Amino acid sequence: MAKPICMIIDGSSLTYRAFYALPLLTDAAGRYTNAVYGLSTMLLRLLGEWQPQQLVVAFDKGKHTFRNEVYGDYKAHRKATPVELVEQFPLVRELAAAFGAAVLEQEGYEADDIIGRVSRDAAQEGLDVLIVTGDRDALQLVEPAVKVLLTRKGISEMDVYDEAKVQEVYGMEPLRLIDLKGLMGDASDNIPGVPGIGEKTAAKLLAQFGTLEEVLAQAAQVKGNKTREALISNADLALLSKKLATIVRDMPLAEDWRQSKPEAGAALATFFTQMDFRSLLARLALNGTETAAPAEQELAPLQWQEEQTALLWLAQEQAVAVWPLWDGPCLSGLVLSKGSEVCWFAAECASWDTLLLELVAKKNAVGHDVKRLVRWLLQERQAEFFIAFDTALAAYLLDATQGEASFASICLRYLGREESLASLPEQDAAAYGAKALLELQPILEAQLDAQHMRELYFSLELPLVRVLAVMEAQGIAVDFIHLQEVNEELGQRIKELLTGIHAAAGEEFNVNSTKQLGVILFEKLGLPVQKKTKTGYSTDAEVLEKLSGHHAVVDQLLEYRMLSKLKSTYLEGLAALVSRQNNRVYTHFNQMVTSTGRLSSSEPNLQNIPVRTETGRRIRELFVPGEGYAWLMSADYSQIELRVLAHMSGDESFIDAFLKNQDIHARTAAEVFGVTMEDVTPELRRRAKAVNFGIVYGISDYGLARDLGVSRNEAAVYIEGYFARYPKVKTFMENAVAQARKDGYVETMLGRRRYLTDINSRNFNQRSFAERTAMNTPIQGSAADIIKKAMLLVFEALQEKQLRSRLLLQVHDELVLEVVEEERLAVAALVKEKMEQAVCLQVPLLVDVHYGVNWAQAK
């Protein structure tokens, strides 16, 4: 028979993790609630899965504990808690009490110590103990009756640690983890450890000697002079560090944890009602556990209206929700909603044309992911539809890390309920979806205000929907005959390469088989092995690049792979998407995909065509002006990300180079390598260019060394030299990371936010990635915002002047237009002016404008 369970929640740790795992949310009263909501969902799930008989939630009480008396710098470097989180701790305590938990905190001790005491007592009394935390320090408490549920991704995923799991991961029993901390320290808690000893060395020493005390006693026997001397010189520091890392399990408790009565009942229902967590109310069951959502969700009744009544809504000032119904590429119907009143229009109905006319005249319609509808109206009815609010776009802007979230998940997050529409008939699902849009709009709008992104949404992102729809509807012309010629030509070259590869290898084999290719290269031809995988030799692009020049077969293989990819991806893939009616291809611009705010394109992806290779140029030659147009025009920002970095960092030397219109890479080379501008060689410029762009992307010395083919030490010298010459760039990068640690997000110049849930992670790789993201997102995101604003300004100027020339593509920092002969000079001047005036920086924005009879000539 299973023993009863005592579940102990690390309230302090998990509240922090819940706060950073979700975007900032507020209730109707303006209180921040994201941490409370996140913990609520976690506790409901835990109670439903484990059904504990005792529930304890432990909190830190103040920052000063007995450990600060022992070591004054303990946790001294911790940043101040964000005020948006501080405000939620009282609500979290209320939440715990509503769950029937014993809420414990003790002056002079940490939540860890409370957890240690309760887990010891509960185990001694015959209970199975489950500790739920995001803090690995709790793993030292694992014993036969005590397990730790450790969160590993926000608060949604957990790993169960028992004694075997700790042994597997750390190679030692749980209690020895405090010895590990004594040796290696803990930067997050400012525990010093022994200088120079990391985790690997510490684990090796403990495997040899058993405990920290034995390591210190046998220090004279330790191999390695530096390690031995460090242990002997810092024995007291090691013992102090172990004491700081040790959870106290015999601390006094002012309250009895045994009085808890965990349940999800009336008290919790009242709390959820007060917090307006309506979706969570639906998950409460009478037995106090979490239940799955019912198969058939009980939905409020709808009031179906006649078509003529619904048409009147479009003439009124009140907002109307629009939900399209699709049959493949065709619009088969529309549902309109004005709250619980709804109306369905089929494409065959008598009032369909009238509906569409009234709809495009409506200026306060609300929709969800409306670009498809806007594009359909342009293509099929030559009518422009201006949407007042797009709920999908607003949700994306509020948390771009989620990408294009599903409608159900948006409803769950912002309405407190999950719209289960999939099981309903299409017409009913559309009606309930449309009804929900009118509820979502004010909530999402309030969130945009709270996150200071109203201007970004209404002045940039929402107007851009129409621009992108127009561009998608227009498409771009393709020289289909030339496409077929290039396809055949590449096909012939690929056959020749394959024959040459087999001849150079001395036998025929499957070039696309990694195993067979590895045998040929490294066994038969004897080329130096670069790296291996679990299944054999690696033959990836990096390996082949390193082997280039060692044997003729390698260079043939590289060309074969490149041409094969271009042929299958760009030529054959492109040919399948070209309209045979007008030889135009219609790409889709994805506005809600990237975390930085950059647009992407798909079906086909026109942003990944190689730019600097001859073959990439051949692909661009296929794109031409359409009938009635003479030129394709390309307008490209010059080094926009570096200019944004100069502006945002405020570095005087960096700014000066742009103000003087100097070659920024040559100037950087002169600054970093200590030579005059005249003495900068092409190689020095190449290295400086790699450093410049590497800094934007948060590159490490390892990454730069790989890019330049130099040692890590040499790459580190380049980076140090760069920051020495441009100190404010380094300060800007450091401040970006510090701000992200404090706020949980970073911002662009125009206020776009990107949340970084792993910025304070204990996992080195996750934290390092978040730190690099904190450094490069303000730069890349600001550049993305600028090109979007430029698109909007160019589009509006072309329309205002009633020019025939039109915007076709946006590819990274480049705009591509289709231009008639008589407007060429005027359009070039207009585009350059609007792009260069999109924002005001401390350095000039420069745009290069070129034109040609195809896209390649326009570069």
Residue pairs with C-beta under 8 A, 6 or more apart in sequence:
2 128
3 126
3 127
3 128
3 145
4 52
4 53
4 54
4 126
4 127
4 128
5 50
5 51
5 52
5 53
5 54
5 127
5 128
5 129
5 130
6 52
6 53
6 54
6 55
6 56
6 118
6 119
6 122
6 127
6 128
6 129
6 130
6 257
7 46
7 50
7 52
7 54
7 55
7 56
7 129
7 130
7 132
7 262
8 56
8 57
8 58
8 115
8 118
8 119
8 122
8 129
8 130
8 131
8 132
9 43
9 55
9 56
9 57
9 58
9 96
9 101
9 132
9 133
10 58
10 111
10 112
10 115
10 131
10 132
10 133
10 134
10 135
10 138
11 57
11 58
11 59
11 92
11 93
11 96
11 103
11 111
12 58
12 59
12 60
12 110
12 111
13 111
13 133
13 134
13 135
14 39
14 42
14 132
14 133
14 134
14 151
14 155
15 35
15 39
15 85
15 88
15 89
15 92
16 35
16 85
16 134
16 760
17 38
17 134
17 151
17 154
17 155
18 34
18 35
18 36
18 37
18 38
18 39
18 42
18 154
18 155
19 34
19 35
19 38
19 82
19 84
19 85
19 88
19 744
20 154
20 744
20 755
20 756
20 757
20 759
20 760
21 38
21 154
21 155
21 156
21 757
22 34
22 35
22 37
22 38
22 154
23 34
23 398
23 399
23 447
23 451
23 755
24 32
24 34
24 84
24 447
24 450
24 451
25 32
25 33
25 34
25 37
25 413
25 414
25 447
26 32
26 33
26 446
26 447
26 450
27 33
27 275
27 276
28 276
30 450
31 87
31 88
31 91
32 84
32 85
32 87
32 88
33 88
33 91
33 275
34 88
35 85
35 88
35 92
36 88
36 91
36 92
36 95
36 275
37 275
37 277
37 280
38 154
38 155
39 92
39 95
39 155
40 95
40 272
40 277
40 280
41 155
41 280
42 132
42 155
43 95
43 99
44 264
44 280
44 283
44 284
44 290
45 290
46 52
46 132
46 149
47 55
47 99
47 262
47 264
47 288
47 289
47 290
48 289
48 290
48 291
49 290
50 130
51 289
52 130
52 262
53 127
53 262
54 102
54 122
54 127
54 257
54 258
54 260
54 262
55 99
55 100
55 101
55 102
55 260
55 262
56 101
56 102
56 104
56 114
56 115
56 118
56 257
56 260
57 93
57 96
57 99
57 101
57 102
57 103
57 104
58 104
58 105
58 111
58 112
58 114
58 115
58 118
59 89
59 93
59 103
59 104
59 105
59 111
60 105
60 110
60 111
61 105
61 106
61 107
61 109
62 107
63 75
63 78
64 108
65 74
65 108
65 109
65 110
66 108
66 109
66 248
67 74
67 75
67 110
67 244
68 74
68 75
70 240
70 243
70 244
71 191
71 240
71 244
73 190
74 189
74 190
74 191
74 244
75 189
75 190
76 190
77 190
78 190
79 738
79 741
79 742
80 742
82 742
82 743
82 744
91 275
93 103
94 271
95 271
96 103
97 103
97 267
98 267
98 268
98 270
98 271
99 262
99 263
99 264
99 267
99 268
100 260
100 261
100 262
100 263
100 265
100 267
101 260
101 262
102 255
102 256
102 257
102 258
102 259
102 260
104 114
104 118
104 253
104 255
104 257
105 111
105 114
106 113
106 114
106 251
106 252
106 253
106 254
109 248
109 251
112 135
112 137
112 138
112 247
113 247
113 248
113 249
113 251
114 251
114 253
115 131
115 133
115 138
115 141
115 247
116 141
116 247
116 248
116 249
116 251
117 248
117 249
117 250
117 251
117 253
118 129
118 253
118 257
119 129
119 131
119 141
119 146
119 249
120 249
120 250
121 257
122 129
122 145
122 257
123 129
123 143
123 145
123 146
127 145
128 145
128 147
129 145
129 146
129 147
130 147
130 148
130 149
131 138
131 141
131 146
131 147
131 148
131 149
132 148
132 149
132 151
132 158
133 148
133 149
133 150
133 151
134 150
134 151
134 155
135 762
136 150
136 762
137 245
137 247
138 148
138 150
138 247
139 148
139 150
139 161
139 166
139 170
139 174
139 177
140 174
140 175
140 177
140 178
140 245
140 246
140 247
141 148
141 174
141 247
141 249
142 148
142 161
142 162
142 163
142 166
142 174
143 163
143 174
144 163
147 160
147 161
147 162
148 160
148 161
149 158
149 159
149 160
149 161
150 158
150 159
150 160
150 161
151 157
151 158
152 158
152 159
154 757
159 165
161 169
163 173
163 174
166 172
166 173
166 174
166 177
167 173
170 176
170 177
170 180
170 203
171 203
171 207
172 180
172 203
172 206
172 207
176 206
176 210
176 211
177 245
178 212
178 242
178 245
178 246
179 206
179 211
179 212
179 215
179 242
180 199
180 202
180 203
180 206
181 191
181 193
181 241
181 242
181 244
181 245
182 193
182 194
182 212
182 238
182 239
182 241
182 242
182 245
183 193
183 194
183 197
183 201
183 202
183 205
183 206
183 212
183 215
183 238
183 241
184 193
184 194
184 197
184 198
184 199
184 201
184 202
185 191
185 192
185 193
185 194
185 241
186 193
186 241
186 245
188 762
189 244
189 245
191 241
191 244
191 245
192 237
192 240
192 241
193 202
193 237
193 238
193 241
194 230
194 231
194 234
194 237
194 238
194 241
195 230
195 234
196 226
196 227
196 230
197 205
197 227
197 230
197 231
201 227
205 215
205 222
205 227
206 212
206 215
208 215
209 215
209 217
209 218
212 238
212 239
212 242
213 239
215 222
215 231
215 238
216 231
216 235
216 238
216 239
219 228
219 231
219 232
219 235
220 228
220 232
222 228
222 231
231 238
262 288
263 288
264 284
264 285
264 288
264 289
264 290
265 284
265 286
265 288
268 284
269 281
269 284
272 278
272 280
272 281
272 284
273 281
276 416
277 416
278 415
278 416
278 417
279 412
279 415
279 416
279 417
279 418
280 416
281 416
282 293
282 417
283 290
283 291
283 293
284 290
284 291
285 291
293 418
293 420
295 423
296 423
297 420
299 432
300 340
301 340
302 340
302 341
302 342
302 428
302 431
302 432
302 435
303 340
303 341
303 342
304 342
304 343
304 344
304 431
305 341
305 342
305 343
306 343
307 343
307 345
307 349
307 351
307 355
308 351
309 343
310 336
310 343
310 345
311 351
311 354
311 355
311 358
313 320
313 336
313 338
314 320
314 336
314 355
314 358
314 359
314 361
314 362
315 358
317 364
318 338
318 364
319 364
319 365
319 366
319 388
319 389
319 438
319 441
320 336
320 337
320 338
320 362
320 364
320 365
320 366
321 336
321 337
321 338
321 365
321 366
321 367
321 434
321 435
321 437
321 438
322 334
322 335
322 336
322 359
322 365
322 366
322 367
322 370
322 373
322 434
323 334
323 335
323 336
323 337
323 367
323 368
323 430
323 431
323 433
323 434
323 437
324 331
324 333
324 334
324 367
324 372
324 373
324 376
325 331
325 332
325 333
325 334
325 335
325 426
325 427
325 430
326 332
326 372
330 347
331 347
331 373
331 376
331 380
332 346
332 347
333 344
333 345
333 346
333 347
333 427
333 430
334 344
334 345
334 355
334 359
335 342
335 343
335 344
335 345
335 427
335 430
335 431
335 433
335 434
336 342
336 343
336 345
336 434
337 343
337 431
337 434
337 435
337 437
337 438
338 438
339 435
339 438
340 435
342 431
342 434
342 435
344 427
344 430
344 431
345 351
345 352
345 355
346 352
349 355
356 377
356 381
356 383
357 383
359 365
359 385
360 377
360 381
360 383
360 384
360 385
360 386
363 386
363 388
364 388
365 385
365 387
365 388
366 387
366 388
366 389
366 390
366 391
366 437
366 438
366 441
367 373
367 387
367 389
367 390
367 391
367 437
368 390
368 391
368 392
368 407
368 433
368 437
369 390
369 392
369 393
369 404
369 592
370 385
370 387
370 390
370 392
370 465
371 465
371 468
371 469
371 472
371 591
373 385
374 384
374 385
374 387
374 465
374 466
374 469
375 469
375 470
375 472
375 473
377 383
377 384
377 385
378 384
378 385
378 469
378 470
378 473
379 473
384 466
384 470
385 466
386 466
387 462
387 465
389 441
389 444
389 445
389 462
390 462
390 465
391 410
391 437
391 440
391 441
391 444
392 404
392 405
392 407
392 410
392 592
393 457
393 461
393 462
393 465
393 591
393 592
394 444
394 445
394 447
394 448
394 457
395 402
395 405
395 410
395 413
395 414
395 444
396 402
396 403
396 404
396 405
396 591
396 592
397 448
397 453
397 456
397 457
397 461
397 752
398 444
398 447
398 448
398 451
398 453
399 405
399 755
400 592
400 594
400 595
400 596
400 597
400 752
400 753
400 754
401 595
401 754
401 755
401 757
402 409
403 592
403 593
403 595
404 590
404 592
404 593
405 413
407 419
407 421
407 433
407 436
408 418
408 419
408 420
408 421
409 418
410 440
411 417
411 418
411 419
411 436
411 440
412 418
414 440
414 443
414 444
414 447
415 436
415 439
415 440
415 443
419 432
419 433
419 436
421 429
421 432
421 433
422 429
424 432
445 454
448 454
448 457
451 753
452 751
453 751
453 752
453 753
455 750
455 751
456 750
456 751
456 752
456 785
460 750
460 785
460 788
460 789
460 792
461 591
461 788
463 792
464 591
464 788
464 791
464 792
465 591
467 791
467 792
467 795
467 807
468 589
468 591
468 599
470 795
470 806
470 807
471 589
471 807
471 808
471 809
471 810
472 586
472 587
472 588
472 589
473 586
474 584
474 806
474 808
474 818
475 579
475 584
475 585
475 586
475 587
475 808
476 584
476 585
476 587
476 606
476 623
476 626
476 808
476 809
476 816
476 818
477 582
477 583
477 584
477 623
477 624
477 625
477 626
477 627
477 818
478 574
478 578
478 583
478 584
478 585
478 622
478 623
478 624
479 583
479 621
479 622
479 623
479 624
479 854
480 575
480 578
480 583
482 621
482 622
483 571
483 574
483 575
483 578
483 622
484 575
486 571
486 618
486 619
486 621
486 622
487 567
487 571
487 572
487 575
490 563
490 566
490 567
490 571
490 615
491 567
493 563
494 560
494 563
494 564
494 567
497 556
497 559
497 560
497 563
498 511
498 560
500 552
500 556
501 511
501 553
501 556
501 557
501 560
502 508
502 509
504 551
504 552
504 553
504 556
505 520
505 524
505 525
505 553
506 524
507 520
509 516
509 517
509 519
509 520
510 516
510 517
511 517
511 557
511 560
514 535
514 536
514 537
514 538
514 539
515 535
515 536
517 539
517 557
518 536
518 537
518 538
518 539
519 537
520 553
521 527
521 537
521 539
521 547
521 551
521 553
521 554
522 528
522 529
522 537
525 551
525 553
527 547
527 550
527 551
527 554
528 547
528 550
529 537
530 538
530 542
530 543
530 546
530 547
531 538
531 543
532 538
541 558
541 561
544 554
544 557
544 558
544 561
545 558
547 554
548 554
548 555
548 558
549 555
562 613
562 615
563 615
566 610
566 615
566 616
566 619
570 604
570 609
570 619
571 619
573 604
574 585
574 604
574 622
577 585
577 586
577 603
577 604
578 584
578 585
579 585
579 586
582 626
582 627
584 626
585 604
587 601
587 602
587 603
587 604
587 605
587 606
587 809
588 601
588 602
588 603
589 599
589 600
589 601
589 810
590 599
590 600
590 601
590 602
591 599
593 600
594 600
594 784
595 754
595 773
595 777
596 754
596 777
596 780
596 781
596 784
597 748
597 752
597 781
597 784
597 785
597 788
598 780
598 781
598 784
598 812
599 784
599 788
599 810
600 607
601 607
601 809
601 811
606 809
606 811
607 811
607 812
609 616
609 619
609 620
610 616
610 619
611 859
617 856
618 856
620 854
620 855
620 856
620 859
621 854
621 855
621 856
621 857
622 854
622 855
623 632
623 854
623 855
624 632
624 853
624 854
624 855
625 631
625 632
625 818
625 819
625 853
626 818
628 804
628 820
629 805
629 818
629 819
629 820
630 819
630 820
630 821
630 824
630 853
631 818
631 819
631 820
631 821
631 824
631 851
631 852
631 853
631 858
632 808
632 816
632 817
632 818
632 819
632 851
632 852
632 853
632 854
632 855
632 857
632 858
633 805
633 816
633 817
633 818
633 819
633 824
633 827
633 828
633 831
633 849
633 850
633 851
633 858
634 814
634 815
634 816
634 849
634 850
634 851
634 855
634 858
634 859
635 794
635 814
635 815
635 817
635 828
635 831
635 832
635 835
635 847
635 848
635 849
636 813
636 814
636 815
636 847
636 848
636 849
636 850
636 859
637 783
637 786
637 787
637 790
637 813
637 814
637 835
637 845
637 846
637 847
638 846
638 847
638 848
639 664
639 846
640 783
640 786
640 787
640 813
640 845
641 693
641 696
641 779
641 780
641 783
642 664
642 692
642 693
642 696
643 658
643 841
643 843
643 844
643 845
643 846
644 749
644 779
644 782
644 783
644 786
644 841
645 654
645 695
645 696
645 729
645 732
645 779
646 654
646 655
646 657
646 658
646 841
646 842
646 843
647 655
647 749
647 841
647 842
647 843
648 732
648 749
648 778
648 779
648 782
649 726
649 728
649 729
649 731
649 732
650 728
650 732
650 842
651 726
651 727
651 728
651 729
651 732
652 728
653 671
653 725
653 726
654 726
654 728
654 729
655 842
655 843
657 664
657 667
657 668
658 664
658 843
658 844
659 843
659 844
661 844
661 846
662 677
663 677
663 685
664 692
665 685
665 688
665 689
665 692
666 677
666 680
666 685
666 688
667 677
668 688
668 689
668 691
668 692
668 722
668 725
669 675
669 680
669 684
669 685
669 687
669 688
670 676
670 677
670 679
670 680
671 725
671 726
672 688
672 691
672 718
672 721
672 722
672 725
673 680
673 684
673 688
673 721
675 684
680 688
686 708
687 708
687 718
690 704
690 707
690 708
691 704
691 718
691 719
691 722
694 703
694 704
694 707
694 719
695 719
695 722
695 729
695 733
696 776
696 779
696 780
697 772
697 776
698 733
698 771
698 772
698 773
698 775
698 776
699 707
699 719
701 712
701 713
701 715
701 716
701 719
702 712
702 715
704 710
704 715
704 718
704 719
705 711
705 712
705 714
705 715
708 715
708 718
722 729
723 729
723 730
733 775
736 746
736 774
736 775
736 778
737 759
737 771
737 774
737 775
739 746
739 774
740 746
740 756
740 759
740 770
740 771
740 774
741 759
741 760
744 755
744 756
744 757
744 759
745 753
745 754
745 755
745 756
746 753
746 754
746 756
746 773
746 774
746 777
746 778
747 753
747 754
747 778
748 777
748 778
748 781
748 782
748 784
748 785
749 778
749 782
749 785
749 786
749 839
750 782
750 785
750 789
750 839
752 781
752 784
752 785
754 773
754 777
754 781
756 770
756 773
756 774
757 770
758 766
758 767
758 769
758 770
759 767
759 770
759 771
759 774
760 767
761 767
761 770
783 813
786 838
786 839
786 845
787 810
787 812
787 813
787 815
787 838
789 838
789 839
790 815
790 834
790 835
790 838
791 807
791 810
791 815
793 834
793 835
793 837
793 838
794 807
794 815
794 817
794 830
794 831
794 834
794 835
795 807
797 830
797 834
798 805
798 806
798 807
798 827
798 830
801 830
803 823
803 826
803 827
803 830
804 820
804 823
805 817
805 818
805 819
805 820
805 823
805 827
806 817
806 818
807 815
807 816
807 817
808 816
808 817
808 818
809 815
809 816
810 816
815 831
815 835
816 855
816 858
817 827
817 831
819 827
819 851
824 851
828 849
828 851
831 847
831 849
832 847
832 849
835 845
835 847
836 844
836 845
836 846
836 847
837 845
838 845
839 845
850 857
850 858
850 859
851 857
851 858
852 858
852 859
